[in-house]
Amino acid sequence: MSKIAIVVAGLLVLDYTWDDMKGILIMQGFAGFSLFSVFLLMALGLAIIFGQMKVINMAHGEFLTLGAYTTVFASHLTTSYAPGLMPIYFPVAMVLAFAIAFIVGWFVELGMIRFLYKRPLDTLLATWGLSMIMQQTFRSLFGARETSATLPDWLMGSWTPAEGVDIPINGMFLLGSSIVMTTLVYFLMYRSRWGLRVRATVLNRDMAGAVGIDTKRTDRMTFALGCGIAGVAGAAFTTIGSVSPSAGSLYIVDTFMVVVFGGAGSLIGTILSAFGIAQAQSITEFFLTGVLAKIFVLLAVVVILMIRPQGLIASKLRK
């Protein structure tokens, strides 16, 4: 059996057969799909907020945590008071996570963000402070320990399409959720009157207001929608991980990297960027430590952005 040698960072040489490499790529590729789904769900909301509104929302990860805790709370209520509803509670919890994150995002925009438009550094500092407040609120309400949702039976187990290849059902559900949300965002942004108002406001705020578009309400709805999508990401996240007050903050840097690399405001660019970064990170993590894998992926993204600063797919931003 022929072998191939992989040189890692010029120091470590690993020998694998072609069959070994094929199995590694398949398993890590499927693992990368779960990471891709989390990145995409997070990046969809951030692409709307940052790409369309040019608001640097450092609290975006906390809206994921809010959606995750909403799902955990719904799980505990169901198991304690209505165990017969376990098979159907999870989709309801996802809708509830969206609604709560949407409402909180609406009031955040109303009380803080609307005063900071065209001041990106101020939005960064203000939302960073908001993220600290939200984390402490979660810690006070739910404690510092990690917790998790009880999943329905249909989300447990794995699918085995071939010998030696096991695909977790919860990972498939996560991927399906990201595809559904991406489709909904596409139709909202490019096939609805609301999306038309958003794009008109982005292109020319003054002209949009002159033709009767309520730009302030459009801003509020856009910010709240982005937060609501992060809430859905949090609900989906509970299928693959436990929740802590700082769970969302672990993904915020990767999410910004996905949005910027894909081209801020570009839906197609966000999808391609999330897929590329997630797969690269998942595969390199098999051969390296998690930290080194992130460093190599980040360096690759930086080099590409130096060559193509507008990202994979350029998109117009609000000036």
N, C-alpha and C positions, 0 to 999 in steps of 0.2 A: 504494500500500500504506500503510495507516494505521500511525502510529508511536505509541509510548508513551514517556514520559520518566520515568526513575527518579531521584529525588533521594537521594543517599547522604550521610548525616550532614549534610545541609544545605549541602554544599560542592560535590559533584561530580554533574553531571547526565549521565546516559547515555541515549542514544536507541536504541530497539530496535523492530523491527516485531513484530507479534503472532506471526508465524511464528518469529522469532528467539527470542522469550520462551518459546514453546512448546518449542522445541528445547533451550533452556537448562534449563528446568524438568525436562524428561525426562531429560537427561543428568546433571544435578546430583542429580536424585531417585534415579537408579540408583546414582550414586556415594555418596549418602547411605545407601543400603541396606547397603553394605559397612561404613560407619562404624557404622550401627545394629546390625549383627551383632556387631561387636567390643564395642560398649557393652553390648549385651544379654548376651553370654556372660560378660563381666566382671561385670556387675551382678547376674546370677543368683546367682553365688557370694557376692557381697558382700551381696545382699539376705538370703540365708540366715544369714550370719555376723552382720551388723550388725542386720538387721531382726528376726531371731528371737532372737539372743543378746545384742544390744546391745554387741557387741565392735567397737571401732573398729580395724579391721585395716589399718594403713598399709602392711603388707608384702604386701597382696593383689596388687599389680602384679608383685611379684617371683615369685609363683607362676605368673603368666602367662609371665614370662621363663623360669622353670624348665621349663614345658611346651614353650616354643618351642625351648629348647636341647636338650631331649629329642628333639624332632622332627628338628632339624638333625643330631644325633648319629646317629639312626636312618637319616637320609638318607645320611650319609657311609658308614655301615656297609654299607648296601644297594648303593650305587654301587661300593664297593670290593670287596666279597666276594660279593654276590649280585645282580648287575645284572638277572638275569631276574625278580626279584621287584619291580622298580620299579613295575609297574602296581598292585600291591596293598599296597605298604608303608605308604602314607600313612594309611589307616584304622587299621592296626595301630599306627602311631606315635601316633595320637590316643588310642587306648586306653592305650598305655604312658605317655603324658603325664599322663593322668588318674590312673593308678595311682601314679606316682612323686610327683605333687603331693599326692595323697590321703595317702600314707604319711608324707611330710614334714609335712603339716598335722596328722596324727595325733600325731606326736611333739612338734610345737610346742605343741599344746594340752596334752599330757601334761606337758611340761616347763616351760611358762610360763603359758599362757592360763588354765588352771584355777585359778591362784592370784589371778587379777585380776578375776573376775566381780564385777559391781556397782561396779566402779571404772573407768569409761570413760576418764577422763583417763590413768590408769596404763596401760590397754591401748593408748592412742594412743602414748604415749612408748615403751613396751616394743616394740611392733610397728614403730615408726619405727626404733628401734635395730636390730631384726631385719632390716628392709629394707636398712639400710646394710651389715650383715654379709653378707647374701645377695648384694648387688651386688658387694661386694669379692671374695666367693668366686667369682662368675661371672667377674670380671675376672682373677682369678688362674688359674682353670682354662681359660678359653676366650680370654683376651686382651681388650683394649679395643676392637678393631676389630669392625665389623659383619660378620655372616656370614648366610648364608641357606641354606635347604633346597633340594635339587633336586626339583622337582615332577614327578610323572608326566605323561605326554603328555596324558592325559584332563583334566588341570586347566589346560592351556594353550589359548590362542586365545580367541575371543569368539563370541557368538551375535548375529546381525544380524536382528532381527524386522522392521525397516523400514529404508528407505534413510536413511543418516546416523545411525543409532542402533546402536551396538556395545556389547553387554553382556558384560563379561569373564566367562568360565566360572568362574574362581576366585572372583569375587564372588558368583556364583550358588551355588557350593558353600558359601561362608561363610554365606550367608543360610540355606541348607538345614540346615547344621550347627546354627545358632542355633535354628531351628524345632524340630529334633529334640531338642536339649537342653532347650528350654523345655517341650516335651511331657513328657519324662522327669521333669523337676523337678515338673511339675504332678501327675503320677501318684504320684510319691514323697511329695509333701507332702499331697495330698488324697485319695489312693486307696490308701494302704498303711498297714500297722500302724505302721511306723516314723514316717511323717508324723503319725499320730495321737498317738504318744508325744511327738514334737517339739512339736506344738501344745498338748498337755496340759501339758508342762513350761513352755512360754511363759506359758500362762494362769495356772497356779498350781503352782509348783514343789513346795511342801510337800505339797499334796494329791496330785500326781502320784507323789511318792515314797511316800506313804501307801498308794496302791493297787498298789504293786509295780513301778513304772517305775524303772529304773536311770537316774536323771537325769544322773549323771556320765558314763556311757557314751553317753547320748543327746547330751550336749554335745559329747563328743569326736567322735562320728560326724558331727554337724552341722557342726562346724568343718572336719573333714577333707573332707567332701563339698563344702563351699564352696571349699576350696583345690583340690580335684580338678577342679571345673568351671572354675576359673581356668586350670588346666593345659590343659584342652581348648581354652580360648580362646587360649592361647599356641600350641598346635598349629595352630589355624585361622588365627592371625595370620600364620604363616609363608607363607601363600598370597598375601598382599598386601604384605608388608614384610620387611625384613631385621631381624636380631636383634642387639641389643647388651646389655651388662649393665644399662643403665638403660632399656631399651625399655618395660618394664611401668610404671615410675614416671611415664611420660608420660601414662598413661591414668587414674591413680588419682584425680585431682581430678574429672575428667569422670565417672568411675564413681560416686563418692560423690554428685555432683550428680544423676545419674540416679536413684539409690536414694532420696535424700531428697526429690527433686521428685515421684517417683512415689508416695511413701508407703512408709516403711520396712516391710518385711515383706509388701508386697502384690505378688503376681506380676503381676496385670493392670496395676497402676500402674507397675511396672518396665518392662513392655513398652511401654506408651503413652509413658512418659517417655523411654525410649531412642529410640523412633521420632521423637518430636517434636524432641528436642534434636539428634539426628543430622541430620535433614532441614533444620532451621533453620540449623545450622552449615554444612552442605554448600552450601546455596543462597546464604547470605550470603557465603561464602568466594569465590564467583564474582565478586561485585561489590566486595568489600573484601579487605584482607589477612587472613591467618589469625588474627593477633592481634586485630584489630578485630572480626572475626566472632565469636571466642570472647567478647569483652567484651560485645557486643550480646546474645548468647544468655544469658550469665551475668546481665546486668542484667534481661533479661526473666524469667528464672527467679526472681531475687530479688524482683522486684515481685509475681509470682504467689504466691510463698511468704509475702510480707507479707500478702496478702489471704487466702490459704488455707494457714496454717502446717502443717497436717497432711498436705499433699501432695495429689496428684490423687485418690488413693483411700486413705482412712484405714485403718489396721490397728493391732491391739493389740500392744503391746510388753511385754516382761518388765519388771516393776517391781522 
